[in-house]
Amino acid sequence: MGAPRPAFNPNCREKRTGEVTVHNTTWREDAACKGLDTGMFFPVNDDAAGAAKAVCAGCPVRDACLDWALTTRQEDGVWGGLTDNERRRLRRRRRDAARREAAASAA
């Protein structure tokens, strides 16, 4: 059983074409980080992610960015205001909640 997918966000559409998955990333045009040094979004550890998270905090497309990072399983960097460790914890919480829900509905 695969991990549950993040909630649908109309700004982050996925289109399957044969074996290739194409993601709509037009939300990036409105991102607060557009044009900034990308290095700040790839901190050496979670403690050094403050500057990137501050940019994300006021971003109008933060949810779409996070949805994209979760859907495409981005392993590094700050996306949608969450570090890679925070995204892993979020995926785990969502997966565990889905399993509990499935077990409850099967009972």
Biopython code that builds the backbone (N, CA, C, O; Angstrom):
import numpy as np
from Bio.PDB.StructureBuilder import StructureBuilder

atoms = [
    (1, "MET", "N", (0.844, -1.178, 0.000)),
    (1, "MET", "CA", (0.000, 0.000, 0.000)),
    (1, "MET", "C", (0.886, 1.236, 0.000)),
    (1, "MET", "O", (1.769, 1.349, 0.850)),
    (2, "GLY", "N", (0.680, 2.157, -0.917)),
    (2, "GLY", "CA", (1.478, 3.371, -1.010)),
    (2, "GLY", "C", (1.055, 4.409, 0.012)),
    (2, "GLY", "O", (0.000, 4.298, 0.638)),
    (3, "ALA", "N", (1.885, 5.403, 0.165)),
    (3, "ALA", "CA", (1.587, 6.494, 1.085)),
    (3, "ALA", "C", (0.418, 7.307, 0.534)),
    (3, "ALA", "O", (0.271, 7.424, -0.683)),
    (4, "PRO", "N", (-0.413, 7.868, 1.408)),
    (4, "PRO", "CA", (-1.527, 8.680, 0.927)),
    (4, "PRO", "C", (-1.013, 9.930, 0.229)),
    (4, "PRO", "O", (0.010, 10.498, 0.613)),
    (5, "ARG", "N", (-1.721, 10.340, -0.780)),
    (5, "ARG", "CA", (-1.346, 11.541, -1.515)),
    (5, "ARG", "C", (-1.805, 12.760, -0.744)),
    (5, "ARG", "O", (-2.787, 12.685, -0.007)),
    (6, "PRO", "N", (-1.125, 13.874, -0.893)),
    (6, "PRO", "CA", (-1.576, 15.093, -0.236)),
    (6, "PRO", "C", (-2.919, 15.530, -0.800)),
    (6, "PRO", "O", (-3.306, 15.121, -1.895)),
    (7, "ALA", "N", (-3.623, 16.360, -0.050)),
    (7, "ALA", "CA", (-4.912, 16.865, -0.507)),
    (7, "ALA", "C", (-4.736, 17.592, -1.832)),
    (7, "ALA", "O", (-3.698, 18.206, -2.076)),
    (8, "PHE", "N", (-5.746, 17.523, -2.680)),
    (8, "PHE", "CA", (-5.684, 18.173, -3.986)),
    (8, "PHE", "C", (-5.592, 19.680, -3.815)),
    (8, "PHE", "O", (-6.297, 20.265, -2.993)),
    (9, "ASN", "N", (-4.753, 20.277, -4.564)),
    (9, "ASN", "CA", (-4.626, 21.722, -4.597)),
    (9, "ASN", "C", (-4.719, 22.130, -6.067)),
    (9, "ASN", "O", (-3.926, 21.641, -6.871)),
    (10, "PRO", "N", (-5.650, 23.003, -6.453)),
    (10, "PRO", "CA", (-5.818, 23.355, -7.863)),
    (10, "PRO", "C", (-4.598, 24.031, -8.471)),
    (10, "PRO", "O", (-4.474, 24.077, -9.695)),
    (11, "ASN", "N", (-3.700, 24.554, -7.654)),
    (11, "ASN", "CA", (-2.497, 25.197, -8.174)),
    (11, "ASN", "C", (-1.386, 24.202, -8.456)),
    (11, "ASN", "O", (-0.351, 24.569, -9.012)),
    (12, "CYS", "N", (-1.585, 22.960, -8.084)),
    (12, "CYS", "CA", (-0.545, 21.942, -8.266)),
    (12, "CYS", "C", (-1.192, 20.722, -8.903)),
    (12, "CYS", "O", (-1.410, 19.706, -8.243)),
    (13, "ARG", "N", (-1.494, 20.832, -10.184)),
    (13, "ARG", "CA", (-2.152, 19.733, -10.883)),
    (13, "ARG", "C", (-1.136, 18.746, -11.412)),
    (13, "ARG", "O", (-0.015, 19.108, -11.771)),
    (14, "GLU", "N", (-1.545, 17.503, -11.452)),
    (14, "GLU", "CA", (-0.694, 16.451, -11.984)),
    (14, "GLU", "C", (-1.401, 15.842, -13.186)),
    (14, "GLU", "O", (-2.605, 15.586, -13.151)),
    (15, "LYS", "N", (-0.652, 15.619, -14.227)),
    (15, "LYS", "CA", (-1.227, 15.038, -15.445)),
    (15, "LYS", "C", (-0.368, 13.846, -15.844)),
    (15, "LYS", "O", (0.840, 13.983, -16.035)),
    (16, "ARG", "N", (-0.978, 12.700, -15.966)),
    (16, "ARG", "CA", (-0.233, 11.511, -16.365)),
    (16, "ARG", "C", (-0.328, 11.354, -17.880)),
    (16, "ARG", "O", (-1.412, 11.383, -18.462)),
    (17, "THR", "N", (0.834, 11.188, -18.496)),
    (17, "THR", "CA", (0.896, 10.981, -19.942)),
    (17, "THR", "C", (1.784, 9.774, -20.173)),
    (17, "THR", "O", (3.009, 9.896, -20.181)),
    (18, "GLY", "N", (1.185, 8.617, -20.358)),
    (18, "GLY", "CA", (1.965, 7.399, -20.532)),
    (18, "GLY", "C", (2.732, 7.079, -19.259)),
    (18, "GLY", "O", (2.140, 6.980, -18.185)),
    (19, "GLU", "N", (4.021, 6.919, -19.371)),
    (19, "GLU", "CA", (4.867, 6.609, -18.227)),
    (19, "GLU", "C", (5.412, 7.855, -17.549)),
    (19, "GLU", "O", (6.028, 7.764, -16.486)),
    (20, "VAL", "N", (5.194, 9.014, -18.148)),
    (20, "VAL", "CA", (5.768, 10.246, -17.625)),
    (20, "VAL", "C", (4.701, 11.029, -16.876)),
    (20, "VAL", "O", (3.576, 11.167, -17.357)),
    (21, "THR", "N", (5.045, 11.536, -15.712)),
    (21, "THR", "CA", (4.145, 12.389, -14.961)),
    (21, "THR", "C", (4.609, 13.829, -15.115)),
    (21, "THR", "O", (5.756, 14.157, -14.812)),
    (22, "VAL", "N", (3.713, 14.684, -15.587)),
    (22, "VAL", "CA", (4.028, 16.092, -15.785)),
    (22, "VAL", "C", (3.314, 16.880, -14.694)),
    (22, "VAL", "O", (2.106, 16.737, -14.506)),
    (23, "HIS", "N", (4.055, 17.702, -13.985)),
    (23, "HIS", "CA", (3.475, 18.503, -12.911)),
    (23, "HIS", "C", (3.349, 19.956, -13.350)),
    (23, "HIS", "O", (4.274, 20.526, -13.927)),
    (24, "ASN", "N", (2.204, 20.538, -13.071)),
    (24, "ASN", "CA", (1.988, 21.943, -13.354)),
    (24, "ASN", "C", (2.685, 22.748, -12.260)),
    (24, "ASN", "O", (2.317, 22.657, -11.088)),
    (25, "THR", "N", (3.672, 23.520, -12.636)),
    (25, "THR", "CA", (4.404, 24.311, -11.654)),
    (25, "THR", "C", (4.248, 25.806, -11.913)),
    (25, "THR", "O", (5.130, 26.592, -11.566)),
    (26, "THR", "N", (3.138, 26.199, -12.514)),
    (26, "THR", "CA", (2.923, 27.625, -12.782)),
    (26, "THR", "C", (2.847, 28.442, -11.500)),
    (26, "THR", "O", (3.041, 29.657, -11.531)),
    (27, "TRP", "N", (2.567, 27.794, -10.375)),
    (27, "TRP", "CA", (2.531, 28.486, -9.086)),
    (27, "TRP", "C", (3.873, 29.143, -8.791)),
    (27, "TRP", "O", (3.926, 30.117, -8.041)),
    (28, "ARG", "N", (4.946, 28.635, -9.358)),
    (28, "ARG", "CA", (6.283, 29.188, -9.092)),
    (28, "ARG", "C", (6.405, 30.646, -9.534)),
    (28, "ARG", "O", (7.219, 31.396, -8.995)),
    (29, "GLU", "N", (5.601, 31.040, -10.506)),
    (29, "GLU", "CA", (5.644, 32.430, -10.984)),
    (29, "GLU", "C", (5.283, 33.415, -9.882)),
    (29, "GLU", "O", (5.757, 34.551, -9.885)),
    (30, "ASP", "N", (4.447, 32.988, -8.938)),
    (30, "ASP", "CA", (3.991, 33.863, -7.861)),
    (30, "ASP", "C", (4.708, 33.613, -6.540)),
    (30, "ASP", "O", (4.348, 34.196, -5.518)),
    (31, "ALA", "N", (5.713, 32.755, -6.555)),
    (31, "ALA", "CA", (6.415, 32.389, -5.320)),
    (31, "ALA", "C", (7.241, 33.544, -4.767)),
    (31, "ALA", "O", (7.883, 34.277, -5.519)),
    (32, "ALA", "N", (7.218, 33.697, -3.452)),
    (32, "ALA", "CA", (7.992, 34.747, -2.792)),
    (32, "ALA", "C", (9.492, 34.537, -2.983)),
    (32, "ALA", "O", (10.265, 35.491, -2.895)),
    (33, "CYS", "N", (9.904, 33.314, -3.239)),
    (33, "CYS", "CA", (11.328, 33.002, -3.391)),
    (33, "CYS", "C", (11.833, 33.233, -4.811)),
    (33, "CYS", "O", (13.034, 33.130, -5.063)),
    (34, "LYS", "N", (10.942, 33.541, -5.730)),
    (34, "LYS", "CA", (11.350, 33.721, -7.125)),
    (34, "LYS", "C", (12.422, 34.802, -7.212)),
    (34, "LYS", "O", (12.231, 35.931, -6.759)),
    (35, "GLY", "N", (13.551, 34.430, -7.804)),
    (35, "GLY", "CA", (14.632, 35.376, -7.988)),
    (35, "GLY", "C", (15.611, 35.456, -6.833)),
    (35, "GLY", "O", (16.644, 36.116, -6.945)),
    (36, "LEU", "N", (15.304, 34.796, -5.720)),
    (36, "LEU", "CA", (16.223, 34.811, -4.575)),
    (36, "LEU", "C", (17.307, 33.753, -4.752)),
    (36, "LEU", "O", (17.170, 32.834, -5.559)),
    (37, "ASP", "N", (18.369, 33.895, -3.996)),
    (37, "ASP", "CA", (19.449, 32.912, -4.009)),
    (37, "ASP", "C", (18.902, 31.588, -3.493)),
    (37, "ASP", "O", (18.439, 31.508, -2.355)),
    (38, "THR", "N", (18.954, 30.553, -4.321)),
    (38, "THR", "CA", (18.386, 29.259, -3.929)),
    (38, "THR", "C", (19.165, 28.597, -2.811)),
    (38, "THR", "O", (18.637, 27.713, -2.136)),
    (39, "GLY", "N", (20.405, 29.001, -2.598)),
    (39, "GLY", "CA", (21.216, 28.403, -1.542)),
    (39, "GLY", "C", (20.571, 28.502, -0.174)),
    (39, "GLY", "O", (20.736, 27.602, 0.650)),
    (40, "MET", "N", (19.836, 29.580, 0.088)),
    (40, "MET", "CA", (19.201, 29.736, 1.402)),
    (40, "MET", "C", (18.144, 28.663, 1.655)),
    (40, "MET", "O", (17.797, 28.394, 2.805)),
    (41, "PHE", "N", (17.632, 28.050, 0.591)),
    (41, "PHE", "CA", (16.584, 27.042, 0.736)),
    (41, "PHE", "C", (17.139, 25.624, 0.880)),
    (41, "PHE", "O", (16.385, 24.652, 0.931)),
    (42, "PHE", "N", (18.447, 25.522, 0.945)),
    (42, "PHE", "CA", (19.106, 24.232, 1.137)),
    (42, "PHE", "C", (20.107, 24.344, 2.284)),
    (42, "PHE", "O", (21.316, 24.226, 2.085)),
    (43, "PRO", "N", (19.576, 24.577, 3.502)),
    (43, "PRO", "CA", (20.450, 24.762, 4.661)),
    (43, "PRO", "C", (21.136, 23.459, 5.055)),
    (43, "PRO", "O", (20.688, 22.371, 4.695)),
    (44, "VAL", "N", (22.230, 23.589, 5.801)),
    (44, "VAL", "CA", (22.990, 22.414, 6.222)),
    (44, "VAL", "C", (22.234, 21.588, 7.258)),
    (44, "VAL", "O", (22.472, 20.388, 7.387)),
    (45, "ASN", "N", (21.317, 22.228, 8.003)),
    (45, "ASN", "CA", (20.486, 21.510, 8.973)),
    (45, "ASN", "C", (19.218, 22.316, 9.243)),
    (45, "ASN", "O", (19.082, 23.453, 8.790)),
    (46, "ASP", "N", (18.305, 21.717, 9.978)),
    (46, "ASP", "CA", (17.020, 22.379, 10.251)),
    (46, "ASP", "C", (17.184, 23.688, 11.018)),
    (46, "ASP", "O", (16.400, 24.619, 10.832)),
    (47, "ASP", "N", (18.196, 23.765, 11.877)),
    (47, "ASP", "CA", (18.413, 24.982, 12.665)),
    (47, "ASP", "C", (18.800, 26.175, 11.792)),
    (47, "ASP", "O", (18.583, 27.324, 12.177)),
    (48, "ALA", "N", (19.367, 25.906, 10.629)),
    (48, "ALA", "CA", (19.812, 26.971, 9.726)),
    (48, "ALA", "C", (18.742, 27.340, 8.698)),
    (48, "ALA", "O", (19.027, 28.082, 7.757)),
    (49, "ALA", "N", (17.522, 26.837, 8.861)),
    (49, "ALA", "CA", (16.465, 27.050, 7.875)),
    (49, "ALA", "C", (15.617, 28.290, 8.145)),
    (49, "ALA", "O", (14.656, 28.540, 7.417)),
    (50, "GLY", "N", (15.942, 29.053, 9.149)),
    (50, "GLY", "CA", (15.115, 30.198, 9.543)),
    (50, "GLY", "C", (14.879, 31.220, 8.450)),
    (50, "GLY", "O", (13.750, 31.678, 8.273)),
    (51, "ALA", "N", (15.918, 31.589, 7.713)),
    (51, "ALA", "CA", (15.759, 32.599, 6.659)),
    (51, "ALA", "C", (14.817, 32.108, 5.566)),
    (51, "ALA", "O", (13.962, 32.858, 5.096)),
    (52, "ALA", "N", (14.972, 30.863, 5.167)),
    (52, "ALA", "CA", (14.097, 30.303, 4.130)),
    (52, "ALA", "C", (12.657, 30.218, 4.632)),
    (52, "ALA", "O", (11.722, 30.551, 3.904)),
    (53, "LYS", "N", (12.483, 29.778, 5.861)),
    (53, "LYS", "CA", (11.130, 29.663, 6.417)),
    (53, "LYS", "C", (10.468, 31.030, 6.529)),
    (53, "LYS", "O", (9.253, 31.144, 6.373)),
    (54, "ALA", "N", (11.263, 32.076, 6.802)),
    (54, "ALA", "CA", (10.707, 33.429, 6.885)),
    (54, "ALA", "C", (10.175, 33.870, 5.521)),
    (54, "ALA", "O", (9.129, 34.515, 5.447)),
    (55, "VAL", "N", (10.879, 33.532, 4.447)),
    (55, "VAL", "CA", (10.398, 33.853, 3.101)),
    (55, "VAL", "C", (9.102, 33.094, 2.834)),
    (55, "VAL", "O", (8.135, 33.659, 2.322)),
    (56, "CYS", "N", (9.092, 31.813, 3.183)),
    (56, "CYS", "CA", (7.907, 30.975, 2.943)),
    (56, "CYS", "C", (6.689, 31.441, 3.746)),
    (56, "CYS", "O", (5.553, 31.299, 3.293)),
    (57, "ALA", "N", (6.923, 31.989, 4.916)),
    (57, "ALA", "CA", (5.813, 32.375, 5.798)),
    (57, "ALA", "C", (4.856, 33.350, 5.126)),
    (57, "ALA", "O", (3.651, 33.293, 5.370)),
    (58, "GLY", "N", (5.364, 34.233, 4.296)),
    (58, "GLY", "CA", (4.504, 35.206, 3.633)),
    (58, "GLY", "C", (4.223, 34.888, 2.181)),
    (58, "GLY", "O", (3.725, 35.741, 1.446)),
    (59, "CYS", "N", (4.530, 33.690, 1.759)),
    (59, "CYS", "CA", (4.387, 33.325, 0.348)),
    (59, "CYS", "C", (2.937, 32.985, -0.007)),
    (59, "CYS", "O", (2.298, 32.202, 0.696)),
    (60, "PRO", "N", (2.412, 33.568, -1.090)),
    (60, "PRO", "CA", (1.027, 33.301, -1.476)),
    (60, "PRO", "C", (0.795, 31.903, -2.058)),
    (60, "PRO", "O", (-0.350, 31.463, -2.164)),
    (61, "VAL", "N", (1.861, 31.208, -2.432)),
    (61, "VAL", "CA", (1.706, 29.871, -3.024)),
    (61, "VAL", "C", (2.350, 28.795, -2.145)),
    (61, "VAL", "O", (2.737, 27.733, -2.634)),
    (62, "ARG", "N", (2.458, 29.072, -0.878)),
    (62, "ARG", "CA", (3.105, 28.143, 0.052)),
    (62, "ARG", "C", (2.459, 26.759, 0.020)),
    (62, "ARG", "O", (3.168, 25.753, -0.017)),
    (63, "ASP", "N", (1.145, 26.692, 0.033)),
    (63, "ASP", "CA", (0.450, 25.396, 0.031)),
    (63, "ASP", "C", (0.726, 24.613, -1.250)),
    (63, "ASP", "O", (0.959, 23.405, -1.202)),
    (64, "ALA", "N", (0.700, 25.295, -2.393)),
    (64, "ALA", "CA", (0.976, 24.624, -3.664)),
    (64, "ALA", "C", (2.411, 24.115, -3.692)),
    (64, "ALA", "O", (2.673, 23.024, -4.199)),
    (65, "CYS", "N", (3.326, 24.884, -3.160)),
    (65, "CYS", "CA", (4.732, 24.497, -3.105)),
    (65, "CYS", "C", (4.905, 23.252, -2.237)),
    (65, "CYS", "O", (5.604, 22.314, -2.619)),
    (66, "LEU", "N", (4.271, 23.251, -1.080)),
    (66, "LEU", "CA", (4.353, 22.094, -0.191)),
    (66, "LEU", "C", (3.711, 20.873, -0.835)),
    (66, "LEU", "O", (4.267, 19.777, -0.774)),
    (67, "ASP", "N", (2.558, 21.048, -1.445)),
    (67, "ASP", "CA", (1.904, 19.930, -2.143)),
    (67, "ASP", "C", (2.821, 19.346, -3.211)),
    (67, "ASP", "O", (2.941, 18.128, -3.337)),
    (68, "TRP", "N", (3.470, 20.227, -3.985)),
    (68, "TRP", "CA", (4.378, 19.764, -5.030)),
    (68, "TRP", "C", (5.550, 18.990, -4.428)),
    (68, "TRP", "O", (5.922, 17.932, -4.936)),
    (69, "ALA", "N", (6.128, 19.509, -3.356)),
    (69, "ALA", "CA", (7.272, 18.841, -2.722)),
    (69, "ALA", "C", (6.878, 17.472, -2.178)),
    (69, "ALA", "O", (7.649, 16.517, -2.275)),
    (70, "LEU", "N", (5.679, 17.375, -1.607)),
    (70, "LEU", "CA", (5.216, 16.090, -1.076)),
    (70, "LEU", "C", (4.905, 15.118, -2.208)),
    (70, "LEU", "O", (5.264, 13.943, -2.142)),
    (71, "THR", "N", (4.240, 15.611, -3.239)),
    (71, "THR", "CA", (3.865, 14.761, -4.370)),
    (71, "THR", "C", (5.082, 14.232, -5.109)),
    (71, "THR", "O", (5.109, 13.072, -5.522)),
    (72, "THR", "N", (6.089, 15.079, -5.276)),
    (72, "THR", "CA", (7.282, 14.680, -6.019)),
    (72, "THR", "C", (8.377, 14.147, -5.110)),
    (72, "THR", "O", (9.477, 13.833, -5.566)),
    (73, "ARG", "N", (8.069, 14.047, -3.818)),
    (73, "ARG", "CA", (8.988, 13.474, -2.821)),
    (73, "ARG", "C", (10.357, 14.145, -2.835)),
    (73, "ARG", "O", (11.395, 13.486, -2.904)),
    (74, "GLN", "N", (10.330, 15.477, -2.767)),
    (74, "GLN", "CA", (11.577, 16.233, -2.679)),
    (74, "GLN", "C", (12.282, 15.863, -1.380)),
    (74, "GLN", "O", (11.696, 15.959, -0.301)),
    (75, "GLU", "N", (13.519, 15.447, -1.480)),
    (75, "GLU", "CA", (14.243, 14.962, -0.309)),
    (75, "GLU", "C", (15.105, 16.021, 0.344)),
    (75, "GLU", "O", (15.524, 15.846, 1.488)),
    (76, "ASP", "N", (15.382, 17.103, -0.342)),
    (76, "ASP", "CA", (16.270, 18.131, 0.201)),
    (76, "ASP", "C", (15.618, 19.495, 0.137)),
    (76, "ASP", "O", (14.758, 19.748, -0.707)),
    (77, "GLY", "N", (16.032, 20.368, 1.031)),
    (77, "GLY", "CA", (15.638, 21.759, 0.970)),
    (77, "GLY", "C", (14.352, 22.094, 1.697)),
    (77, "GLY", "O", (13.641, 21.225, 2.201)),
    (78, "VAL", "N", (14.084, 23.386, 1.730)),
    (78, "VAL", "CA", (12.861, 23.923, 2.330)),
    (78, "VAL", "C", (11.874, 24.165, 1.201)),
    (78, "VAL", "O", (12.158, 24.908, 0.261)),
    (79, "TRP", "N", (10.723, 23.536, 1.301)),
    (79, "TRP", "CA", (9.647, 23.677, 0.316)),
    (79, "TRP", "C", (8.358, 23.905, 1.085)),
    (79, "TRP", "O", (8.052, 23.159, 2.015)),
    (80, "GLY", "N", (7.610, 24.913, 0.715)),
    (80, "GLY", "CA", (6.351, 25.181, 1.402)),
    (80, "GLY", "C", (6.522, 25.465, 2.882)),
    (80, "GLY", "O", (5.605, 25.244, 3.672)),
    (81, "GLY", "N", (7.677, 25.945, 3.253)),
    (81, "GLY", "CA", (7.924, 26.299, 4.653)),
    (81, "GLY", "C", (8.378, 25.158, 5.535)),
    (81, "GLY", "O", (8.574, 25.350, 6.735)),
    (82, "LEU", "N", (8.550, 23.969, 4.970)),
    (82, "LEU", "CA", (8.982, 22.815, 5.763)),
    (82, "LEU", "C", (10.323, 22.286, 5.272)),
    (82, "LEU", "O", (10.591, 22.245, 4.071)),
    (83, "THR", "N", (11.154, 21.886, 6.218)),
    (83, "THR", "CA", (12.431, 21.263, 5.862)),
    (83, "THR", "C", (12.180, 19.823, 5.448)),
    (83, "THR", "O", (11.072, 19.308, 5.594)),
    (84, "ASP", "N", (13.214, 19.181, 4.932)),
    (84, "ASP", "CA", (13.074, 17.785, 4.520)),
    (84, "ASP", "C", (12.673, 16.899, 5.696)),
    (84, "ASP", "O", (11.858, 15.992, 5.527)),
    (85, "ASN", "N", (13.219, 17.138, 6.870)),
    (85, "ASN", "CA", (12.840, 16.341, 8.044)),
    (85, "ASN", "C", (11.383, 16.581, 8.428)),
    (85, "ASN", "O", (10.671, 15.641, 8.782)),
    (86, "GLU", "N", (10.943, 17.824, 8.361)),
    (86, "GLU", "CA", (9.550, 18.138, 8.688)),
    (86, "GLU", "C", (8.590, 17.525, 7.679)),
    (86, "GLU", "O", (7.509, 17.070, 8.052)),
    (87, "ARG", "N", (8.972, 17.508, 6.405)),
    (87, "ARG", "CA", (8.114, 16.870, 5.395)),
    (87, "ARG", "C", (8.036, 15.366, 5.612)),
    (87, "ARG", "O", (6.968, 14.776, 5.446)),
    (88, "ARG", "N", (9.133, 14.744, 5.975)),
    (88, "ARG", "CA", (9.099, 13.302, 6.273)),
    (88, "ARG", "C", (8.158, 13.014, 7.434)),
    (88, "ARG", "O", (7.376, 12.065, 7.386)),
    (89, "ARG", "N", (8.236, 13.837, 8.479)),
    (89, "ARG", "CA", (7.331, 13.642, 9.618)),
    (89, "ARG", "C", (5.875, 13.847, 9.208)),
    (89, "ARG", "O", (4.997, 13.106, 9.649)),
    (90, "LEU", "N", (5.616, 14.848, 8.367)),
    (90, "LEU", "CA", (4.249, 15.099, 7.886)),
    (90, "LEU", "C", (3.745, 13.921, 7.067)),
    (90, "LEU", "O", (2.611, 13.480, 7.255)),
    (91, "ARG", "N", (4.575, 13.401, 6.155)),
    (91, "ARG", "CA", (4.164, 12.227, 5.362)),
    (91, "ARG", "C", (3.874, 11.044, 6.278)),
    (91, "ARG", "O", (2.900, 10.321, 6.067)),
    (92, "ARG", "N", (4.703, 10.845, 7.281)),
    (92, "ARG", "CA", (4.505, 9.733, 8.215)),
    (92, "ARG", "C", (3.191, 9.908, 8.987)),
    (92, "ARG", "O", (2.432, 8.953, 9.150)),
    (93, "ARG", "N", (2.928, 11.127, 9.460)),
    (93, "ARG", "CA", (1.665, 11.378, 10.189)),
    (93, "ARG", "C", (0.466, 11.131, 9.284)),
    (93, "ARG", "O", (-0.516, 10.524, 9.713)),
    (94, "ARG", "N", (0.532, 11.595, 8.037)),
    (94, "ARG", "CA", (-0.581, 11.386, 7.097)),
    (94, "ARG", "C", (-0.761, 9.902, 6.799)),
    (94, "ARG", "O", (-1.887, 9.405, 6.753)),
    (95, "ARG", "N", (0.350, 9.195, 6.597)),
    (95, "ARG", "CA", (0.285, 7.758, 6.318)),
    (95, "ARG", "C", (-0.329, 7.021, 7.507)),
    (95, "ARG", "O", (-1.214, 6.184, 7.328)),
    (96, "ASP", "N", (0.135, 7.327, 8.719)),
    (96, "ASP", "CA", (-0.392, 6.665, 9.909)),
    (96, "ASP", "C", (-1.873, 6.967, 10.112)),
    (96, "ASP", "O", (-2.644, 6.085, 10.491)),
    (97, "ALA", "N", (-2.264, 8.201, 9.864)),
    (97, "ALA", "CA", (-3.681, 8.573, 10.002)),
    (97, "ALA", "C", (-4.528, 7.822, 8.982)),
    (97, "ALA", "O", (-5.624, 7.364, 9.305)),
    (98, "ALA", "N", (-4.030, 7.691, 7.757)),
    (98, "ALA", "CA", (-4.769, 6.957, 6.724)),
    (98, "ALA", "C", (-4.899, 5.486, 7.089)),
    (98, "ALA", "O", (-5.940, 4.874, 6.852)),
    (99, "ARG", "N", (-3.851, 4.922, 7.662)),
    (99, "ARG", "CA", (-3.909, 3.519, 8.088)),
    (99, "ARG", "C", (-4.907, 3.330, 9.222)),
    (99, "ARG", "O", (-5.663, 2.359, 9.235)),
    (100, "ARG", "N", (-4.909, 4.259, 10.175)),
    (100, "ARG", "CA", (-5.874, 4.168, 11.279)),
    (100, "ARG", "C", (-7.297, 4.288, 10.746)),
    (100, "ARG", "O", (-8.195, 3.562, 11.172)),
    (101, "GLU", "N", (-7.487, 5.205, 9.817)),
    (101, "GLU", "CA", (-8.825, 5.404, 9.228)),
    (101, "GLU", "C", (-9.260, 4.156, 8.472)),
    (101, "GLU", "O", (-10.415, 3.740, 8.574)),
    (102, "ALA", "N", (-8.339, 3.550, 7.708)),
    (102, "ALA", "CA", (-8.670, 2.347, 6.952)),
    (102, "ALA", "C", (-8.988, 1.190, 7.897)),
    (102, "ALA", "O", (-9.908, 0.412, 7.644)),
    (103, "ALA", "N", (-8.233, 1.082, 8.972)),
    (103, "ALA", "CA", (-8.476, 0.005, 9.947)),
    (103, "ALA", "C", (-9.828, 0.204, 10.633)),
    (103, "ALA", "O", (-10.560, -0.757, 10.870)),
    (104, "ALA", "N", (-10.147, 1.443, 10.945)),
    (104, "ALA", "CA", (-11.420, 1.746, 11.613)),
    (104, "ALA", "C", (-12.601, 1.458, 10.697)),
    (104, "ALA", "O", (-13.627, 0.951, 11.151)),
    (105, "SER", "N", (-12.470, 1.772, 9.425)),
    (105, "SER", "CA", (-13.586, 1.548, 8.501)),
    (105, "SER", "C", (-13.710, 0.068, 8.131)),
    (105, "SER", "O", (-14.782, -0.376, 7.719)),
    (106, "ALA", "N", (-12.639, -0.688, 8.273)),
    (106, "ALA", "CA", (-12.686, -2.130, 7.990)),
    (106, "ALA", "C", (-13.282, -2.917, 9.160)),
    (106, "ALA", "O", (-13.754, -4.042, 8.995)),
    (107, "ALA", "N", (-13.252, -2.307, 10.331)),
    (107, "ALA", "CA", (-13.738, -3.009, 11.539)),
    (107, "ALA", "C", (-15.231, -2.992, 11.646)),
    (107, "ALA", "O", (-15.787, -3.536, 12.599)),
]
sb = StructureBuilder()
sb.init_structure("model")
sb.init_model(0)
sb.init_chain("A")
sb.init_seg("    ")
for serial, (resi, resn, name, xyz) in enumerate(atoms, 1):
    if name == "N":
        sb.init_residue(resn, " ", resi, " ")
    sb.init_atom(name, np.array(xyz, "f"), 0.0, 1.0, " ", f" {name:<3s}", serial, name[0])
structure = sb.get_structure()
